[in-house]
Amino acid sequence: MASGEELKPSERTRLKRFSARGRFDRATINAILDAAPMAHIGFDYKGPAVLPMIFWRKENHVYFHGSSKNRMFEALSRSPQCCFVASLIDAFVLARAAIHHSVNYRSVVIYGAAEELKEPAAKLEGLRGLIERFYPGRWDQIRPPSPQEFVSVRVFRLPIEEASAKIRTGFPTPYAEDFGIPVWAGIVPLSTSIGPLQLDPNSAPDTPPQDISHLASLLGASIKTA
């Protein structure tokens, strides 16, 4: 599917409240997924359950991994349907009325059936995608998983097909009845920063620092040097 193509809303992804904030184009959905380092995945494990996961995107799938004994993976093996939510908060929005306080945010919700990558080459390439998402070129510099480590993790992917994005921007919704209340209203912007790198004391002498420019760009983060 081309990046500019619209996903068809389903009964689960169609927005009912503030539908004007909804986006169904793949370019917007992908941009939010690429900027969000973590997601929360809802699944059925003896009732509703949700776990946070680092994830990565490749083309029209999101990928996530974890311990082979992870209860979520056990559950998805039996019942693969899940709900995947990635979100970013950009600002707190303070209004003059309690009910009108909000946040500016970007979010993506994906519904679908998760699929485990069992073929070794596909699984290894999936794990490579995790490292390369945050640190391009690092995979070729580090030790690959040992056979024991390789079997100790599982990798799943979820198609980005039944999905929607929702975005809020701007100031508090203007309600005329609130304009005269003498209290501050507006936006409190939030931003991400990366602090000075801290070298592992077990590193080899004269180890060059990790290039984190891609990570900063990915997160829209500033880099602190001191």
N, C-alpha and C positions, 0 to 999 in steps of 0.2 A: 504494500500500500504506500502510495506517495505521501511525503510529509505534509503536503497541503490538503490532503483528502480528509473529508469529514467522516467521523465515526457515526454510525446510526444509533441514536438513543434507544435504549431498551427500557422496559418497565422499571428496572433496577437503577439505571443511570440517569433517567430523565429527572431534571430538577423541578421541584414543585414550589419551593420558596426561593425568592430572589432568582428566578430563572434567568434573568438578564446577565447574571454573573457567570453563567455556565459557558463552557467552551467544549467543543467536540472535535476540533481540528487536531490532527496528530502532531503538528508542529508545536502547538501550545502544550499539549500533554507531555510530549517528549522533553520540552525545555524545563518543565517543572520537575519531572522525574530525574533529569540529569543534574539538577541543582540540589535535590534533596538527598542527603547522605543516608537517611534511615526511613524505614516505613514500618507500619504496624499491620500485621496480618491476622485476620479473624478466621477461625476455623471451628470445627465441632470436635471437642474432646470431652466426652461425658458432659456435654453442655457447652454453651458458648465460651470461647477462649480467645485471647488476643496476645500475641507476642511481638516485641520489637525486633527488627532485623535490618542489618546493613544489606543493601541490595545494589545491583548494577543493571543497566539496560544495554541490550544489544539488539539493534534493529527493532522488531516489533514484539519483543519479549522482555520481561523483567526477570532477573535471576536472584536467588537467595540460597544460602548454604548454612550448614550447622552440623552439630554432632549427629552421628548415625543413630544415637539413642534419643534424639530430640523428640519430645512427645508430639509436637506439631507434625513432624515428618511421618511419624507412625500414624497419626490421624489422617494426613493427606493421602497416605498409601491406601487407606480404606475408603475414604470419602474425599475426593480431590477438590471439591468445590470450596472456594475460599473468597475472602474479601481483602483486598490489598489497598492500603491508604498511605500515601506519602503527602506530607504537608510542610509548609514553610510559613513562619510568621514574620511579617515585615514591619509591623508597627502596632502599638496599642492606640485605640481610638477612644478619647474621652469626650463624652457628651454632657449636656446640662441636665439630662434626665437619666435616672438609673437604668431604665430599660433600654436606652439607646446606646449605651457603651458597647464597643465592639473591638475587633482587631482587623487589621489589613493582613490578608493571607493569600497563599496560593496552595491549592490542594488538587490531588488526583485520586480518584477512586476507581479501582479495577475489580470486576467480578469475573470469575472463570474457574476452570479446572486446572490445578497445578499438575505439572508433569515432571517426574524425576528423570534426571539424566543418568542412565545406567551404563551406557556405552563408554568405556574408559576414555577414549580420545575426546569425546564430547564433554565428559565430566571434567577432564583436565583443562580443556579450553575454557570451560565455564569458570573454573577457579582462576585461571589466568585473567579472565575478564574482570574479576574483582580487584586484583592488584593493579591492573592497567587502567582501571577507571580513575583511580586516585593518583597513581604514580606511573605515568607512561614510561616504558623502558625498564622498569624495576624488575619485572619478572625474569628477564634474562640475566640479572645480576645476583639473584638470590638462589638459595637451595630449593629445588622443587620438592614436592611432598614425597616422603618415603613410602614404600608399599603399605606399611602399617598406618601411616597418617592418611594415606589416600582412602583406605577402606573405612577409616574412622569418621569420615564426613560424607554428607549427602548433599547433592545439588539439585534444586528444583527450578523450574521456570514456569512463567505464567504469561499467556498471550495477552497483548494489549489490544483487545478487540471490543470487549464490553466495558467501556471506560468513559469517564467524563472528568473535566477539570472545572474548578470553581475558584474565582478570584474576586477578592474585595480590595478596592483601593479608595483613597480619598478621605475626606473629612467626615464628621458625623452627619448623618442624614438631617437636613435642615427642617426642623419643626418650628413654626413661627411662635407657638405658645411657649417655647423654651428660650427664646432670644433674650428676654429681659432678666434671666436668672444670673446674678453676679458671681459666676464661678468660671474658672478657666476651662475652655473646651478646645480640643485640637488633636494633633497627632504626636505620639512619642515614637520616633523611628527607632528601629532595632537594626543592629549590624553585627556581623561575625568578624572576629579578628583572630589571627594566628600568632601565638606568642613566639618568643625566641626558641630555637631548636635546643633540645637537651640531649646531649650525646650519651648513649648507653655506655656505662663504665667498662663493659666487656668488649667494646669495639676495638678493632685493630688500630695500632698507632697510625696517625696521619690519615684517618678515614675522611674522605671528602664529605661535606654536608649534603643532605638530600635536597634535590631541587623540588621546591614546593610551589613553584609558580603556577603549575596546572591546578593543583589542589586549591590554591587561593582563588584562581579564576573560576573554578567549578562552584565554589561556595560563595562567590562574590565577597570574598574576605579581604581585609587589609592585613599586611604582614608587619608585626612589631619586631624590631631588631634589638630592642633593649627594654 
